[in-house]
Structure formats: C-alpha cells, structure tokens
Amino acid sequence: MAKGKRLKRVLLSLLVVLVLVAASIGGITYSWTYTPHGRLDYTAAIISKLASWSTEPLEISPQAREASREMDSMVSSSDALAEGVRSEDRMIPRPDGSLLPIRIYWPESPEPLPLYLDIHGGGWWMGDGYPLHVANSHFAKRAGVILVSVEYRLVPEYVFPAQLDDSSTALAWMQANAATIGGDPDRLAVGGGSAGGNLAAALAIRTRDEGGPKISFQFLFVPATDICGSRHWPSFDEMGDDYMLKVSGVHDMIAAYVPDPAMRTLPTASPLLAADHAGLPPALVVTAQFDPLRDQGEAYAHALKAAGVPVTLHRENGSIHGFVGSPDRMNRIYDMGADAVHKALLIEEDAP
C-alpha cells in the first residue's frame, strides 16, 4: 500500500512537472508572436522561428522538389472536393508538339461558365502535383468558374520564360476550347500566388502587348513583381531571414529562374518595371504583413491604380508569406479572391 502511495506521488509529481514544462514552452513559443513589427499568428510564429534556426542554403533541385511534394502529401488535407465539383486531368499541346498537363475543375451549371486560369506558386521550382486540389475546387464553386490549373515547367530543368510560355499556352487553349469544356471564351481571368502571382501579372502584360486572349481580371496574392531589385524594399530589411520566406532564398530562386540579370528587367519577368500599366486587367492584390514581397506587391497595386486600372489592395496583417500557419486567413483570402473573380466576370443578365 505504501509503495502504491509513493508511486502515485511520483506519477503526480511527474505530471506536475510535465504541465509546468508544457506551460513554460507554451509561454516561450507564445512570446514569439510579439515581434518588432507587430503581432504574428501563433502557428506562423513557430514556423518562422524554426525556419530561422536553419542555416542550410536553399537547395533548388528535382530531389528537393520531390521531398517537398512528399512532405506536402503527408500533411495535406484528405478532404473531398467541394460538393458538386468534378475534376479531370488532361494533356494539351504546346506549340512545339510536346504536352502540357492541366487539371480542370467544373462546378455544376447548365450554362457556359467563365474561365479562370490558376497558376501555382512555389518559387518557379516547386508547387507541382496540384497541392491546392481541394482549395481549387472550392474556389471554382464559389467563383462560379471553370478553373484550369496548369503544371508549367519548373526550375532548374527549365528557366525563364518556359513557365510563362506554358501559362500562355494554357490560356490560349482555354479560350480556343471553351465551347468543348462548357466555358465562355469571352470571360477569362487569371490568378496565382507568389511566383504564380508573378506569372499571372506577366501573362496579363504579355497578352496586352503581344496580342492574345483578353483577360478581364487578375487575382494576385503575395506576388513577386520586381525580381531585378530595381528599388530598395523596406520589407526585405524588416523580414530578412526571420519569417519563413527568407530574403536569401528569394535571391536564390530569382537567380535560378532568370540566370541572366539583364533579362530580369523585362516586364514579363518584373511586371512592376513595365513602361506602362494602362490597359491591364482590373486586379485584386493581396499582401501579407510579414512577407519580404509585401512592399513590391503593394507597389504594383499602386502602379496599376496610377495607370487608371481599377484595383483593390488588401494587406493581411499577422500573417507570413502565403498565409502559411494561418488557415483561417488563407480561407478568407481565397473566398475574397473567388468573390472578386465572380463579380468581375458577371455578364449583364446575371446582374441584379
């Protein structure tokens, strides 16, 4: 009996110690949400702190991409597609005869729907494998669009402008084949985040300047708009290598994407540097507070507005690049984007 009481006391003491340690750790990690630049979401703060402790240089390789894809598959949601939405993988021809993979999402509708090209992010070197499969289905349903996600070629195997060329191919195919997939060729929008936002903005510039399908709207979230470093960006100084997306990594990805520094000044590489932003599609531009790309994304929104382009600019406070670790914010931003796309692509008889 005495041994039993002693064992209970020992176990109780261990439990108290564990609770105190957990509370201490929790207090320490919670303190990470307090930064010199304001409050950061709790999970995003932990992700940022862990990332800042790693001093390993960024590895841009097919092997690192595969490892990232496997990690995504382990932690990704197994949720089903949005109700009433179906998807299908297809291969479409590039101008050289090779095949480009796309995935199409259809919400239920008896009428031809607008078309939306989603260009994924991932620093131009990863993000393939349709990691936003479920999110894209919800976006398609909420926006009331046929969404096409394009698996563009990636760095380091392919460099600029292969990624943009594939995006152009997908957009042209969508317009040319709209009738066969139940879409309206006269209602097109594009969008993407980070590197995908860069490509979406560049695609809008290319189609304006070189001819191509008319884009009616662009949804750019946390976009890279100046990859040649034409200006000094305070957000680069503020964030450094402390908030998941590291400035050092940004430079490495840019160097891999456009190895020739002279080509980084092209408006199809750095959309902010276009000589004229007039005539570009209306836009929703979303930035994150704790993101090195914040200032150049906002500068792009201001440049569009100065050129007479209708723009909505939204900064999401408390979040890091891509809203990683802030799922509620991510869902809200996606809903905001879907609503903006839906409103922009309404046809006259749809309007109240």
Contacts in CASP RR format, 6 or more apart in sequence:
PFRMAT RR
TARGET T0000
AUTHOR 0000-0000-0000
METHOD contacts of the structure
MODEL  1
MAKGKRLKRVLLSLLVVLVLVAASIGGITYSWTYTPHGRLDYTAAIISKL
ASWSTEPLEISPQAREASREMDSMVSSSDALAEGVRSEDRMIPRPDGSLL
PIRIYWPESPEPLPLYLDIHGGGWWMGDGYPLHVANSHFAKRAGVILVSV
EYRLVPEYVFPAQLDDSSTALAWMQANAATIGGDPDRLAVGGGSAGGNLA
AALAIRTRDEGGPKISFQFLFVPATDICGSRHWPSFDEMGDDYMLKVSGV
HDMIAAYVPDPAMRTLPTASPLLAADHAGLPPALVVTAQFDPLRDQGEAY
AHALKAAGVPVTLHRENGSIHGFVGSPDRMNRIYDMGADAVHKALLIEED
AP
29 42 0 8 1.000
29 45 0 8 1.000
29 46 0 8 1.000
29 49 0 8 1.000
30 42 0 8 1.000
32 40 0 8 1.000
32 45 0 8 1.000
32 46 0 8 1.000
32 48 0 8 1.000
32 49 0 8 1.000
33 39 0 8 1.000
33 40 0 8 1.000
33 41 0 8 1.000
33 42 0 8 1.000
33 45 0 8 1.000
34 40 0 8 1.000
35 45 0 8 1.000
35 290 0 8 1.000
36 238 0 8 1.000
37 238 0 8 1.000
37 289 0 8 1.000
37 290 0 8 1.000
38 289 0 8 1.000
38 318 0 8 1.000
39 317 0 8 1.000
39 318 0 8 1.000
40 48 0 8 1.000
40 243 0 8 1.000
40 290 0 8 1.000
40 318 0 8 1.000
40 319 0 8 1.000
40 320 0 8 1.000
41 318 0 8 1.000
41 319 0 8 1.000
41 320 0 8 1.000
41 325 0 8 1.000
41 326 0 8 1.000
41 329 0 8 1.000
43 325 0 8 1.000
43 326 0 8 1.000
44 244 0 8 1.000
44 290 0 8 1.000
44 318 0 8 1.000
44 319 0 8 1.000
44 320 0 8 1.000
44 324 0 8 1.000
44 325 0 8 1.000
44 326 0 8 1.000
47 244 0 8 1.000
47 320 0 8 1.000
47 324 0 8 1.000
47 325 0 8 1.000
48 242 0 8 1.000
48 243 0 8 1.000
48 244 0 8 1.000
48 290 0 8 1.000
48 320 0 8 1.000
51 243 0 8 1.000
51 244 0 8 1.000
51 246 0 8 1.000
52 241 0 8 1.000
52 242 0 8 1.000
52 243 0 8 1.000
57 248 0 8 1.000
57 252 0 8 1.000
58 246 0 8 1.000
58 248 0 8 1.000
58 249 0 8 1.000
58 252 0 8 1.000
58 253 0 8 1.000
60 125 0 8 1.000
60 155 0 8 1.000
60 156 0 8 1.000
60 252 0 8 1.000
60 253 0 8 1.000
60 256 0 8 1.000
61 156 0 8 1.000
62 156 0 8 1.000
62 157 0 8 1.000
64 126 0 8 1.000
65 125 0 8 1.000
65 126 0 8 1.000
65 127 0 8 1.000
65 128 0 8 1.000
65 154 0 8 1.000
68 126 0 8 1.000
68 127 0 8 1.000
69 126 0 8 1.000
69 127 0 8 1.000
69 128 0 8 1.000
69 129 0 8 1.000
69 131 0 8 1.000
72 127 0 8 1.000
72 131 0 8 1.000
76 131 0 8 1.000
77 134 0 8 1.000
79 134 0 8 1.000
80 134 0 8 1.000
81 87 0 8 1.000
81 105 0 8 1.000
81 133 0 8 1.000
81 134 0 8 1.000
81 137 0 8 1.000
82 107 0 8 1.000
82 134 0 8 1.000
82 137 0 8 1.000
82 138 0 8 1.000
82 140 0 8 1.000
82 141 0 8 1.000
83 141 0 8 1.000
84 107 0 8 1.000
84 108 0 8 1.000
84 141 0 8 1.000
85 105 0 8 1.000
85 106 0 8 1.000
85 107 0 8 1.000
85 108 0 8 1.000
85 137 0 8 1.000
85 138 0 8 1.000
85 140 0 8 1.000
85 141 0 8 1.000
86 105 0 8 1.000
86 106 0 8 1.000
87 103 0 8 1.000
87 104 0 8 1.000
87 105 0 8 1.000
87 106 0 8 1.000
87 133 0 8 1.000
87 136 0 8 1.000
87 137 0 8 1.000
88 103 0 8 1.000
88 104 0 8 1.000
88 106 0 8 1.000
89 101 0 8 1.000
89 102 0 8 1.000
89 103 0 8 1.000
89 104 0 8 1.000
90 101 0 8 1.000
90 102 0 8 1.000
90 103 0 8 1.000
90 104 0 8 1.000
91 99 0 8 1.000
91 100 0 8 1.000
91 101 0 8 1.000
91 102 0 8 1.000
92 99 0 8 1.000
92 100 0 8 1.000
92 102 0 8 1.000
92 169 0 8 1.000
92 170 0 8 1.000
92 173 0 8 1.000
93 99 0 8 1.000
93 100 0 8 1.000
94 100 0 8 1.000
94 165 0 8 1.000
94 166 0 8 1.000
94 169 0 8 1.000
95 169 0 8 1.000
100 150 0 8 1.000
100 151 0 8 1.000
100 152 0 8 1.000
100 166 0 8 1.000
100 169 0 8 1.000
100 170 0 8 1.000
101 150 0 8 1.000
101 151 0 8 1.000
102 148 0 8 1.000
102 149 0 8 1.000
102 150 0 8 1.000
102 151 0 8 1.000
102 170 0 8 1.000
102 173 0 8 1.000
103 130 0 8 1.000
103 133 0 8 1.000
103 136 0 8 1.000
103 148 0 8 1.000
103 149 0 8 1.000
103 151 0 8 1.000
104 146 0 8 1.000
104 147 0 8 1.000
104 148 0 8 1.000
104 149 0 8 1.000
104 181 0 8 1.000
105 136 0 8 1.000
105 137 0 8 1.000
105 139 0 8 1.000
105 140 0 8 1.000
105 146 0 8 1.000
105 147 0 8 1.000
105 148 0 8 1.000
105 149 0 8 1.000
106 113 0 8 1.000
106 140 0 8 1.000
106 146 0 8 1.000
106 181 0 8 1.000
106 182 0 8 1.000
107 113 0 8 1.000
107 140 0 8 1.000
107 141 0 8 1.000
107 144 0 8 1.000
107 145 0 8 1.000
107 146 0 8 1.000
109 144 0 8 1.000
112 178 0 8 1.000
112 179 0 8 1.000
112 182 0 8 1.000
112 183 0 8 1.000
112 184 0 8 1.000
113 144 0 8 1.000
113 145 0 8 1.000
113 146 0 8 1.000
113 182 0 8 1.000
113 183 0 8 1.000
113 184 0 8 1.000
114 143 0 8 1.000
114 144 0 8 1.000
114 145 0 8 1.000
114 146 0 8 1.000
114 183 0 8 1.000
114 184 0 8 1.000
114 187 0 8 1.000
114 188 0 8 1.000
114 189 0 8 1.000
114 341 0 8 1.000
114 345 0 8 1.000
115 145 0 8 1.000
115 146 0 8 1.000
115 148 0 8 1.000
115 174 0 8 1.000
115 175 0 8 1.000
115 178 0 8 1.000
115 183 0 8 1.000
115 184 0 8 1.000
115 185 0 8 1.000
115 187 0 8 1.000
115 188 0 8 1.000
115 189 0 8 1.000
116 139 0 8 1.000
116 140 0 8 1.000
116 143 0 8 1.000
116 145 0 8 1.000
116 146 0 8 1.000
116 147 0 8 1.000
116 148 0 8 1.000
116 188 0 8 1.000
116 189 0 8 1.000
116 190 0 8 1.000
116 191 0 8 1.000
116 341 0 8 1.000
117 147 0 8 1.000
117 148 0 8 1.000
117 150 0 8 1.000
117 167 0 8 1.000
117 170 0 8 1.000
117 171 0 8 1.000
117 174 0 8 1.000
117 188 0 8 1.000
117 189 0 8 1.000
117 190 0 8 1.000
117 191 0 8 1.000
117 200 0 8 1.000
117 203 0 8 1.000
118 132 0 8 1.000
118 136 0 8 1.000
118 139 0 8 1.000
118 147 0 8 1.000
118 148 0 8 1.000
118 149 0 8 1.000
118 150 0 8 1.000
118 191 0 8 1.000
118 192 0 8 1.000
119 150 0 8 1.000
119 152 0 8 1.000
119 167 0 8 1.000
119 190 0 8 1.000
119 191 0 8 1.000
119 192 0 8 1.000
119 193 0 8 1.000
119 196 0 8 1.000
119 197 0 8 1.000
119 199 0 8 1.000
119 200 0 8 1.000
119 203 0 8 1.000
120 127 0 8 1.000
120 128 0 8 1.000
120 130 0 8 1.000
120 131 0 8 1.000
120 132 0 8 1.000
120 149 0 8 1.000
120 150 0 8 1.000
120 192 0 8 1.000
120 193 0 8 1.000
120 196 0 8 1.000
121 127 0 8 1.000
121 192 0 8 1.000
121 193 0 8 1.000
121 194 0 8 1.000
121 195 0 8 1.000
121 196 0 8 1.000
121 197 0 8 1.000
122 194 0 8 1.000
122 195 0 8 1.000
122 196 0 8 1.000
123 155 0 8 1.000
123 194 0 8 1.000
123 195 0 8 1.000
123 253 0 8 1.000
123 257 0 8 1.000
124 154 0 8 1.000
124 155 0 8 1.000
124 160 0 8 1.000
124 163 0 8 1.000
124 195 0 8 1.000
124 253 0 8 1.000
124 256 0 8 1.000
124 257 0 8 1.000
125 154 0 8 1.000
125 155 0 8 1.000
125 156 0 8 1.000
125 253 0 8 1.000
125 256 0 8 1.000
125 257 0 8 1.000
126 154 0 8 1.000
128 151 0 8 1.000
128 154 0 8 1.000
129 151 0 8 1.000
130 136 0 8 1.000
130 149 0 8 1.000
130 151 0 8 1.000
132 149 0 8 1.000
135 334 0 8 1.000
136 147 0 8 1.000
136 149 0 8 1.000
138 334 0 8 1.000
138 338 0 8 1.000
139 145 0 8 1.000
139 147 0 8 1.000
139 334 0 8 1.000
139 337 0 8 1.000
139 338 0 8 1.000
140 146 0 8 1.000
140 147 0 8 1.000
142 335 0 8 1.000
142 338 0 8 1.000
142 339 0 8 1.000
142 342 0 8 1.000
143 337 0 8 1.000
143 338 0 8 1.000
143 339 0 8 1.000
143 341 0 8 1.000
143 342 0 8 1.000
143 345 0 8 1.000
144 338 0 8 1.000
144 342 0 8 1.000
145 189 0 8 1.000
145 341 0 8 1.000
145 342 0 8 1.000
145 345 0 8 1.000
146 181 0 8 1.000
146 182 0 8 1.000
146 183 0 8 1.000
148 170 0 8 1.000
148 174 0 8 1.000
150 166 0 8 1.000
150 167 0 8 1.000
150 170 0 8 1.000
151 166 0 8 1.000
152 162 0 8 1.000
152 163 0 8 1.000
152 166 0 8 1.000
152 167 0 8 1.000
152 170 0 8 1.000
152 199 0 8 1.000
153 162 0 8 1.000
153 163 0 8 1.000
153 166 0 8 1.000
154 163 0 8 1.000
155 163 0 8 1.000
155 253 0 8 1.000
155 256 0 8 1.000
155 257 0 8 1.000
156 256 0 8 1.000
159 256 0 8 1.000
159 257 0 8 1.000
159 258 0 8 1.000
159 259 0 8 1.000
160 257 0 8 1.000
160 258 0 8 1.000
160 263 0 8 1.000
160 269 0 8 1.000
161 268 0 8 1.000
161 269 0 8 1.000
163 195 0 8 1.000
163 199 0 8 1.000
163 257 0 8 1.000
164 199 0 8 1.000
164 202 0 8 1.000
164 203 0 8 1.000
164 206 0 8 1.000
164 268 0 8 1.000
167 190 0 8 1.000
167 199 0 8 1.000
167 200 0 8 1.000
167 203 0 8 1.000
168 203 0 8 1.000
168 206 0 8 1.000
168 207 0 8 1.000
171 188 0 8 1.000
171 190 0 8 1.000
171 203 0 8 1.000
171 207 0 8 1.000
171 212 0 8 1.000
171 213 0 8 1.000
171 215 0 8 1.000
172 212 0 8 1.000
172 213 0 8 1.000
174 181 0 8 1.000
174 185 0 8 1.000
174 188 0 8 1.000
174 213 0 8 1.000
175 185 0 8 1.000
175 188 0 8 1.000
175 213 0 8 1.000
176 185 0 8 1.000
178 184 0 8 1.000
178 185 0 8 1.000
179 185 0 8 1.000
184 347 0 8 1.000
185 213 0 8 1.000
186 214 0 8 1.000
187 216 0 8 1.000
187 345 0 8 1.000
187 347 0 8 1.000
188 213 0 8 1.000
188 214 0 8 1.000
188 215 0 8 1.000
188 216 0 8 1.000
189 215 0 8 1.000
189 216 0 8 1.000
189 217 0 8 1.000
189 218 0 8 1.000
189 219 0 8 1.000
189 281 0 8 1.000
189 341 0 8 1.000
189 344 0 8 1.000
189 345 0 8 1.000
190 200 0 8 1.000
190 203 0 8 1.000
190 204 0 8 1.000
190 215 0 8 1.000
190 217 0 8 1.000
190 218 0 8 1.000
190 219 0 8 1.000
190 281 0 8 1.000
191 197 0 8 1.000
191 200 0 8 1.000
191 218 0 8 1.000
191 219 0 8 1.000
191 220 0 8 1.000
192 199 0 8 1.000
192 200 0 8 1.000
192 219 0 8 1.000
192 220 0 8 1.000
192 221 0 8 1.000
192 223 0 8 1.000
193 200 0 8 1.000
193 220 0 8 1.000
193 221 0 8 1.000
193 222 0 8 1.000
193 223 0 8 1.000
193 322 0 8 1.000
194 221 0 8 1.000
194 222 0 8 1.000
194 223 0 8 1.000
194 224 0 8 1.000
194 293 0 8 1.000
194 321 0 8 1.000
194 322 0 8 1.000
195 224 0 8 1.000
195 253 0 8 1.000
195 257 0 8 1.000
196 223 0 8 1.000
197 220 0 8 1.000
197 221 0 8 1.000
197 222 0 8 1.000
197 223 0 8 1.000
197 224 0 8 1.000
198 223 0 8 1.000
198 224 0 8 1.000
198 225 0 8 1.000
198 227 0 8 1.000
198 271 0 8 1.000
200 218 0 8 1.000
200 219 0 8 1.000
200 220 0 8 1.000
200 223 0 8 1.000
201 218 0 8 1.000
201 220 0 8 1.000
201 223 0 8 1.000
201 225 0 8 1.000
201 271 0 8 1.000
201 300 0 8 1.000
202 267 0 8 1.000
202 268 0 8 1.000
202 269 0 8 1.000
202 271 0 8 1.000
203 215 0 8 1.000
204 215 0 8 1.000
204 218 0 8 1.000
204 271 0 8 1.000
204 280 0 8 1.000
204 281 0 8 1.000
205 267 0 8 1.000
205 268 0 8 1.000
205 271 0 8 1.000
205 274 0 8 1.000
205 280 0 8 1.000
206 268 0 8 1.000
207 213 0 8 1.000
207 214 0 8 1.000
207 215 0 8 1.000
208 279 0 8 1.000
208 280 0 8 1.000
209 267 0 8 1.000
215 281 0 8 1.000
216 281 0 8 1.000
216 282 0 8 1.000
216 344 0 8 1.000
216 345 0 8 1.000
217 281 0 8 1.000
217 282 0 8 1.000
217 283 0 8 1.000
217 284 0 8 1.000
217 340 0 8 1.000
217 341 0 8 1.000
217 344 0 8 1.000
217 345 0 8 1.000
218 280 0 8 1.000
218 281 0 8 1.000
218 282 0 8 1.000
218 283 0 8 1.000
218 284 0 8 1.000
219 283 0 8 1.000
219 284 0 8 1.000
219 337 0 8 1.000
219 340 0 8 1.000
219 341 0 8 1.000
220 283 0 8 1.000
220 284 0 8 1.000
220 285 0 8 1.000
220 286 0 8 1.000
220 297 0 8 1.000
220 300 0 8 1.000
221 285 0 8 1.000
221 286 0 8 1.000
221 287 0 8 1.000
221 322 0 8 1.000
221 333 0 8 1.000
221 337 0 8 1.000
222 286 0 8 1.000
222 287 0 8 1.000
222 288 0 8 1.000
222 291 0 8 1.000
222 293 0 8 1.000
222 294 0 8 1.000
222 297 0 8 1.000
222 321 0 8 1.000
222 322 0 8 1.000
222 323 0 8 1.000
223 271 0 8 1.000
223 285 0 8 1.000
223 293 0 8 1.000
223 297 0 8 1.000
223 300 0 8 1.000
224 250 0 8 1.000
224 254 0 8 1.000
224 293 0 8 1.000
224 296 0 8 1.000
224 297 0 8 1.000
225 270 0 8 1.000
225 271 0 8 1.000
225 272 0 8 1.000
225 293 0 8 1.000
225 296 0 8 1.000
225 297 0 8 1.000
225 299 0 8 1.000
225 300 0 8 1.000
226 233 0 8 1.000
226 270 0 8 1.000
226 272 0 8 1.000
226 273 0 8 1.000
226 296 0 8 1.000
226 299 0 8 1.000
227 254 0 8 1.000
227 257 0 8 1.000
227 258 0 8 1.000
227 264 0 8 1.000
227 269 0 8 1.000
227 270 0 8 1.000
228 261 0 8 1.000
228 264 0 8 1.000
228 265 0 8 1.000
228 269 0 8 1.000
228 270 0 8 1.000
228 273 0 8 1.000
229 264 0 8 1.000
229 270 0 8 1.000
230 265 0 8 1.000
230 270 0 8 1.000
230 272 0 8 1.000
230 273 0 8 1.000
231 296 0 8 1.000
231 299 0 8 1.000
233 292 0 8 1.000
233 295 0 8 1.000
233 296 0 8 1.000
234 295 0 8 1.000
235 291 0 8 1.000
235 292 0 8 1.000
235 293 0 8 1.000
235 294 0 8 1.000
235 295 0 8 1.000
235 296 0 8 1.000
236 247 0 8 1.000
236 250 0 8 1.000
236 292 0 8 1.000
236 295 0 8 1.000
239 245 0 8 1.000
239 247 0 8 1.000
239 290 0 8 1.000
239 291 0 8 1.000
239 292 0 8 1.000
239 294 0 8 1.000
240 246 0 8 1.000
240 247 0 8 1.000
240 248 0 8 1.000
240 292 0 8 1.000
241 247 0 8 1.000
241 248 0 8 1.000
241 249 0 8 1.000
243 290 0 8 1.000
243 291 0 8 1.000
243 292 0 8 1.000
243 320 0 8 1.000
243 321 0 8 1.000
244 320 0 8 1.000
244 321 0 8 1.000
244 324 0 8 1.000
245 291 0 8 1.000
245 292 0 8 1.000
245 293 0 8 1.000
245 320 0 8 1.000
245 321 0 8 1.000
246 292 0 8 1.000
247 292 0 8 1.000
250 292 0 8 1.000
250 293 0 8 1.000
254 264 0 8 1.000
258 264 0 8 1.000
258 269 0 8 1.000
263 269 0 8 1.000
264 270 0 8 1.000
265 273 0 8 1.000
266 273 0 8 1.000
267 273 0 8 1.000
267 274 0 8 1.000
267 275 0 8 1.000
271 300 0 8 1.000
272 296 0 8 1.000
272 297 0 8 1.000
272 299 0 8 1.000
272 300 0 8 1.000
272 303 0 8 1.000
276 307 0 8 1.000
277 303 0 8 1.000
277 304 0 8 1.000
277 306 0 8 1.000
277 307 0 8 1.000
277 309 0 8 1.000
278 307 0 8 1.000
278 308 0 8 1.000
278 309 0 8 1.000
279 307 0 8 1.000
279 309 0 8 1.000
280 304 0 8 1.000
280 307 0 8 1.000
280 309 0 8 1.000
281 309 0 8 1.000
282 309 0 8 1.000
282 310 0 8 1.000
282 311 0 8 1.000
282 344 0 8 1.000
283 301 0 8 1.000
283 304 0 8 1.000
283 309 0 8 1.000
283 310 0 8 1.000
283 311 0 8 1.000
283 312 0 8 1.000
284 311 0 8 1.000
284 312 0 8 1.000
284 314 0 8 1.000
284 336 0 8 1.000
284 337 0 8 1.000
284 340 0 8 1.000
285 297 0 8 1.000
285 298 0 8 1.000
285 300 0 8 1.000
285 301 0 8 1.000
285 304 0 8 1.000
285 311 0 8 1.000
285 312 0 8 1.000
285 313 0 8 1.000
285 314 0 8 1.000
286 313 0 8 1.000
286 314 0 8 1.000
286 315 0 8 1.000
286 316 0 8 1.000
286 333 0 8 1.000
286 336 0 8 1.000
286 337 0 8 1.000
287 293 0 8 1.000
287 294 0 8 1.000
287 297 0 8 1.000
287 298 0 8 1.000
287 313 0 8 1.000
287 314 0 8 1.000
287 315 0 8 1.000
287 316 0 8 1.000
288 294 0 8 1.000
288 315 0 8 1.000
288 316 0 8 1.000
288 318 0 8 1.000
288 319 0 8 1.000
288 320 0 8 1.000
288 321 0 8 1.000
288 322 0 8 1.000
288 323 0 8 1.000
289 315 0 8 1.000
289 316 0 8 1.000
289 317 0 8 1.000
289 318 0 8 1.000
289 319 0 8 1.000
290 318 0 8 1.000
290 319 0 8 1.000
290 320 0 8 1.000
290 321 0 8 1.000
291 319 0 8 1.000
291 320 0 8 1.000
291 321 0 8 1.000
291 322 0 8 1.000
292 321 0 8 1.000
293 321 0 8 1.000
294 315 0 8 1.000
298 313 0 8 1.000
298 315 0 8 1.000
301 311 0 8 1.000
301 313 0 8 1.000
302 313 0 8 1.000
304 311 0 8 1.000
305 311 0 8 1.000
305 313 0 8 1.000
312 340 0 8 1.000
314 333 0 8 1.000
314 336 0 8 1.000
316 323 0 8 1.000
316 329 0 8 1.000
316 333 0 8 1.000
318 326 0 8 1.000
318 329 0 8 1.000
319 325 0 8 1.000
319 326 0 8 1.000
319 329 0 8 1.000
320 326 0 8 1.000
322 330 0 8 1.000
323 329 0 8 1.000
323 330 0 8 1.000
323 333 0 8 1.000
END
